[in-house]
């Protein structure tokens, strides 16, 4: 923004154009690098599991049919509230830590805090996605939504008017952003906690898709 700044323009528009162009280039690189394996390809020394794995489904549902199932909309709610909470913590991280610890944390330290959250945001994607391979997707989201809501309520208590612990505040915020399931905005913490509770309930209600939605090919494979 400083590069594009002018007497009549702070440079926001041009900055977003450059960022968009860079994002486009990186995304296109990923698109052209990914390839579907040739038909019949298997990893070296791979053998089929004796029993179906829990994270691999044999029941396929057509896209146009999927949007009419309750599971689709429950998953949409879970993702929506989870991402909303996570974006909240990134958006307000700098002013929030300065407001909770007046006179202790300045703009420079707050900027470092935001940088730390960005690293945890990236690292959490690897950690939690890998963990979900072992404990399952649904239990992972239960952790996100239940623990996230609890930490969300506790986070303001670490401020200067209560516990007054910068280390505790940073630790809790890092856990929240690593899950991308907790966060906060300046005046709406209880609302965000409520969103996570809604997501928790939606996650609880997710069940296997009813057989009536399966593709015919999926049903025939299941009987093999």
C-alpha positions in Angstrom: 0.0 0.0 0.0 2.9 2.3 0.8 4.2 1.8 -2.8 0.9 2.8 -4.4 0.1 5.5 -1.9 -0.7 8.9 -3.5 -2.1 12.3 -2.2 -5.5 11.3 -3.3 -5.3 7.5 -2.9 -4.1 5.3 0.0 -3.3 2.5 -2.5 -5.8 -0.1 -1.4 -7.3 -0.8 -4.8 -3.9 -1.3 -6.6 -2.7 -3.4 -3.7 -5.6 -5.8 -4.0 -5.1 -6.0 -7.8 -1.5 -7.1 -7.3 -2.4 -9.6 -4.5 -5.2 -11.0 -6.8 -2.7 -11.4 -9.7 -0.2 -13.2 -7.4 -2.9 -15.5 -5.9 -4.1 -16.3 -9.5 -0.5 -17.3 -10.5 0.0 -19.5 -7.5 -3.4 -21.2 -7.9 -2.8 -21.8 -11.6 0.5 -23.4 -10.8 -1.3 -25.8 -8.5 -3.9 -26.5 -11.1 -1.4 -27.5 -13.7 0.7 -29.5 -11.3 -2.1 -31.8 -10.1 -2.9 -34.8 -12.4 -5.3 -37.6 -12.1 -3.4 -41.0 -12.0 -3.7 -43.2 -15.0 -6.3 -45.9 -14.9 -5.3 -48.8 -12.8 -2.4 -47.1 -11.1 -1.5 -48.1 -7.6 1.3 -47.0 -5.2 4.3 -49.3 -5.2 3.8 -52.3 -2.9 0.2 -51.3 -2.2 -2.3 -53.9 -1.2 -6.0 -53.5 -0.8 -7.2 -53.3 2.9 -8.9 -56.4 4.3 -11.9 -54.3 5.5 -13.1 -50.9 4.2 -11.4 -48.0 5.9 -13.6 -45.6 8.0 -12.6 -42.5 6.0 -13.3 -44.0 2.6 -16.9 -44.2 1.4 -18.3 -46.6 -1.2 -21.6 -44.7 -1.6 -21.4 -41.9 -4.1 -24.0 -39.1 -4.4 -24.5 -36.9 -7.5 -23.8 -33.2 -7.0 -27.2 -32.1 -7.9 -28.7 -34.6 -5.5 -26.2 -33.8 -2.7 -27.5 -30.2 -2.3 -30.9 -31.6 -1.5 -29.7 -33.7 1.4 -29.7 -32.5 5.0 -26.0 -33.6 5.4 -24.9 -31.0 2.8 -26.5 -28.1 4.6 -25.3 -29.3 8.0 -21.8 -29.5 6.7 -22.3 -26.0 5.2 -23.3 -24.6 8.6 -20.3 -26.3 10.3 -17.9 -24.8 7.8 -19.5 -21.4 7.8 -19.4 -20.9 11.5 -15.9 -22.4 11.8 -14.5 -20.1 9.1 -16.4 -17.1 10.4 -14.9 -17.5 13.9 -11.4 -18.0 12.5 -11.5 -14.9 10.3 -12.7 -12.9 13.3 -9.5 -13.5 15.2 -7.3 -12.6 12.2 -9.2 -9.5 11.5 -9.2 -8.0 15.0 -6.0 -9.5 16.4 -3.9 -6.4 16.4 -6.4 -3.9 17.9 -7.7 -6.5 20.4 -4.4 -7.3 22.0 -3.6 -3.6 22.3 -6.9 -2.9 23.8 -6.8 -5.8 26.3 -3.2 -4.8 27.4 -3.2 -1.0 27.3 0.3 0.4 27.8 1.9 -3.0 27.6 1.5 -3.9 23.9 2.3 -1.4 21.2 1.6 -1.5 17.4 5.0 -3.2 16.6 4.4 -6.0 19.1 0.8 -6.4 17.9 2.1 -6.7 14.4 4.4 -9.5 15.5 1.4 -11.2 17.2 -0.5 -11.1 13.9 2.5 -12.7 12.2 2.6 -15.5 14.8 -1.1 -16.2 14.3 -0.5 -16.4 10.5 2.2 -19.1 11.1 -0.2 -21.0 13.5 -3.0 -20.7 10.9 -0.7 -22.3 8.3 0.7 -25.0 10.7 -2.7 -25.8 12.0 -3.9 -26.9 8.6 -1.2 -29.5 8.4 -1.5 -30.7 12.1 -5.3 -30.9 12.3 -5.8 -32.4 8.9 -3.3 -35.1 9.7 -4.9 -35.7 13.1 -8.3 -36.1 11.5 -6.9 -39.0 9.5 -6.5 -40.9 12.8 -9.4 -39.7 14.9 -11.9 -39.0 12.1 -13.4 -35.8 10.6 -16.4 -35.6 12.8 -14.5 -35.9 16.1 -12.0 -33.3 14.9 -14.8 -30.8 14.3 -16.2 -31.6 17.7 -12.8 -30.5 19.1 -12.8 -27.4 17.0 -16.3 -26.3 18.0 -16.5 -27.3 21.6 -12.9 -26.4 22.7 -13.1 -23.3 20.4 -16.3 -22.0 22.1 -14.8 -22.6 25.6 -11.5 -20.8 24.7 -13.5 -18.0 23.0 -15.3 -17.3 26.3 -12.1 -17.5 28.3 -9.9 -15.3 26.0 -11.1 -11.9 27.3 -10.4 -13.1 30.9 -6.7 -13.1 30.1 -6.7 -9.3 29.6 -5.4 -6.5 31.8 -8.6 -6.2 33.8 -8.6 -9.8 34.9 -5.7 -12.3 34.7 -3.4 -9.8 32.9 -1.3 -12.4 31.2 0.0 -11.6 27.7 1.5 -15.1 27.5 -1.8 -16.8 28.3 -3.6 -14.6 25.8 -1.2 -15.4 23.0 -1.3 -19.1 23.8 -5.1 -19.3 23.8 -5.2 -17.2 20.6 -2.7 -19.5 18.9 -4.7 -22.6 19.8 -7.8 -21.0 18.4 -6.3 -19.9 15.2 -4.5 -23.3 14.7 -8.0 -24.8 14.6 -9.4 -21.9 12.6 -12.4 -22.7 14.7 -12.3 -19.9 17.3 -11.9 -16.2 17.0 -13.2 -12.9 18.1 -14.3 -9.5 16.9 -14.1 -6.4 19.0 -17.6 -6.4 20.6 -19.3 -9.7 19.5 -17.6 -12.5 21.5 -20.8 -14.0 22.8 -22.3 -14.0 19.4 -19.3 -15.8 17.9 -19.4 -18.3 20.8 -23.1 -18.9 19.8 -22.1 -19.6 16.2 -19.6 -22.2 17.4 -22.3 -23.8 19.5 -24.6 -23.9 16.4 -21.8 -25.6 14.5 -21.3 -28.1 17.3 -25.0 -29.1 17.1 -24.9 -29.3 13.3 -21.8 -31.6 13.5 -23.7 -33.8 16.0 -26.6 -34.1 13.6 -24.5 -35.2 10.6 -25.4 -38.9 9.8 -24.6 -41.1 6.8 -26.4 -40.1 3.6 -29.7 -42.0 3.1 -29.5 -44.8 0.5 -32.2 -43.1 -1.6 -29.6 -40.5 -2.5 -26.9 -42.9 -3.7 -25.9 -43.3 -7.3 -27.0 -46.6 -8.9 -23.3 -47.5 -9.5 -22.5 -46.9 -5.8 -25.3 -49.2 -4.7 -24.1 -52.0 -7.0 -20.6 -51.7 -5.8 -21.7 -51.9 -2.2 -23.3 -55.3 -2.9 -20.1 -56.8 -4.4 
